[in-house]
């Protein structure tokens, strides 16, 4: 896990998410890139250096946030982008190769306490194929002893989808428990589980529920995981995201970090 990216929103608690990312990255000797996007359109008669000035202000703000964290010897680099957050993420990923995005549940929607994923965080999960670690507000990093990996289909088209989960398991000697949730309309094909996923697991539980999330709720208290791992699929865990860019706490809520592994769009 070489490069970790942390999108910085407007929340006054952005430094807390960055500190979590630093503490996590220090375990892997990763580099961290903090990123802020802005959108400046140059019109006729507009001063030509507006974009440059906005970029300078963004860099100064990011430096202030970086100054609030204990870097623990981790290299923290700054990236700004003029445009949309998704375009910026895709460009920096293309240039550097981002192994993991660490983001807060609500980076900008700080006033809406009913949201689990705000508009910006939701867009990142919905519109990128980069593995992401969603960190609840106020979280303090600690090694993951138990990881609950929940899914409705055990089919994985690419073995490397599991790379972040495998890296975390190896680093922290985590116990990985699988939870297969059979939802209405499941097929026999869905019940096939990728051998690489089985190889890293200690336990497999099968359950039937209306949704993957409800299956997790049913088994969450019994397993007491430190990390929840799910797969990014249109018809999967974050189904509500495909209808909009936000997720309310009534649709999903987890008091622990959630690792979202990317799969090709389906």
N, C-alpha and C positions, 0 to 999 in steps of 0.2 A: 504494500500500500504506500506508494511513493508520494503522490500528490493529492492533497485534501483541499477542497474549496469551501469557504464559508461565506455565503451571501450575507451582507450586512444591510439590514433594513433600518427603519426609522425608530424602532423601539429603543427607549432609553436603557434597556437591559441587554443590548446587543453584545456588550462585553462579556456577559455571563455565558452566552452561547459560544463565543470565541474562546473563553477560558476552558469550557468543556472540550472544545475541539483540540485545543493545545494539549490538555491532559491526555486525551485519547491519542493524539498524534505522537506524543512523546513515547508511547509504548511501541510504536512502529518506526521511530526515527523518520517520520514523514515530513515533507515540506507543507506549509499551509499558505494558501492564497486567500486573502480577504478581498471581497469584490463588492463594489457598489455601482449601480447603473443610474444613468440620468438620461434625459431626453431633451436635446436642444436642436431645434430646427432653425437653420440660418435663412432669413428672408432678406430680400433686397432692402438696403438701407440699414441693416443691422450691423453692429460692430463685429468685425471679423474675428476678434479674439474672445467672443463670448464662450464658445465651447471650451477653449483653453482655460478660461477663468473658472468655469463651473467644474472642470476636471481638477483644477488646483484646489478648489474648496473641498471637493470630495476626498482628495488625497489627505488634506489636513484633518478632515473629520475622521478618516480611517486611522490616521496616526494617533489621534486622541484616544480612540477606542483601543488600539493596540497598546497604548501606554497604560491602560488600566488592568492589563492582564500580566500574569507571571509567565513569560515565554518559555521557561525551562530549557533554554538553549535551542528551541525549535526555530527554524527560519520562517519568518512570517513576511510574505511578499504582498504587495498591493496591486490590485488590478481594477481599473475603472473602465466603464464602457458607455458609449453614447448610443442608446437604443433600448430595445426591450431586454428584459432579464433573460428570456429564453434564448434570444439571438446571442447575447453576451456569453451565456453558459456554453452554448454550442461552439462558439468561436474559440473560447479559451480551452475547451476540451480538445478541439481539433489541433490547437497549437501545442498544448502541453501534455494532454492526456490526463484527465482527472479520474482518479480511482474511486473517490467518494465525495459526496456533498454532505456537509453537516449543517443542518438548518433548524431554526426554531419553529415551533408550531405556528406562531403568529408573529411574523417579523414586522409587519406594518399595521395590521388590524388590531392595534393595542386597545382600542376602545370597545371592541365587541367581544365580551367575555363568553358569549355563547358559541364561538367558533373554536374548533379544534385545529383545523388548517385554515389559515387566512388566504386571501386571494393570491398573494405572491407565492407563499409556500405551496399552495395547491397547484398553481401553474407549474412550478418546478417538478413536483411529483408527477403531474399529468403529462407534461409535454417534453420531458427529457428521458433518455434511456440510461442516465448515469445513476449508479447505486446511490441511495441517500439514507442518511441517518437522521430521523426526526427526533429532536430533543425537547422534552417539555420544559416550560419556563421554570427557572430556578434549579434545574438539575445540576448535581455535582457528580463528576465522573467517578465511577468505581468499576473494577473489573467485573465482567459478566460471568457469573458462575453457572447460571442456567439460562438457556435460550429456547424459547418456544417458537417453532417454525410452523406456521399454519398455512394451509392451502386447500383448494378444492380439487385441483388436478395435479398429479405427481409427474406430469410430462414436462420435461425441460428440453428445449431444442439445442441448447448449448451448455456444455459442462461448465464453462468458465463463468456462467451466471452466478455460480455458487462461490466464486473466489473470495469476495469480502467475508462471507460467512465462514469459509474454511480458514481464512487468515485470523479471524477473531477467535475461533475455536482453538486454533493452535497456540495463539499468543496467551490466552487466559485459561487454557485447559478446560474450556467450558463443556458442560453437558448439553447436548442438543437433543431436544425432544420434538418429535414430529406429531402434528395434529392434522389428520386428513378429515375434512368436513364434506360429507356427501350432502349436496344441496339438491332441491327439486330439479329434475331433468338431467341428472348426472348420467354419464355413459360408462360402460365397462372400461373404455379406453382411459377415462379419467382416473380409474383406480390403479393404473400402472404407475409405479413410483420409480423415478430415475435412480439407477444404482448408485450414482455418486452421492445422492442425497441420503440414501439408506446407509452408505458406508460411514458417514460422519455422525449418524444418529445413535442414540442409546435406547430410545423407546419410540414406538409408534402407537398412536391412539386413533381409532376411527370413531366418528360420531356423525349423526344426521341432524342437520339444522336448516332453517330457512336461508341462512347466509353464513359465510365464513366467519364474519364478525360475531354472530350469535354463538357459533361454535366455540370461539375463543373465550367469550364471556362465560360460557358454561364451565370451561376447564381452567380458566385463569387463576382462580383462587387456590385450586388444588395443586397447581404446579409452581406458583410463586416465581415466575421467571424474572430475570433481571433485564432481559432484552426480548422483544417480540420481533420475529422476522416474518415478512410476508412478501408476496410477489406482485409486481406491477402488471396487472392485467385488466383489460376493459371490463370483463365480466367477473372480476375477482374481488379482492378485499376492499379496495377504494372505489367501488362501483359508483358511488354518488358523485365522484369527481368528474365523471364523463358527462354528466348533465350540467355541471357548473364547475367553478374553480375553487369552491370552498367546501368544507365539511363541518357541520355543526357537531357539538358534543353529544347531541342526541343520536346522531348517525354513527359516530365513532368517538371513543375516548380511551386513551391509554395513559396511565400514570408513569409509565416507563418509556425509555427510548424505543423507537421502532425502526428497524432496518428494512428498507424497501429495496429488494433486488430487482433489477431490470430484466425484462424479457422483451422480445420483439413484439411490436404491436399486433394484436390479434382481433 
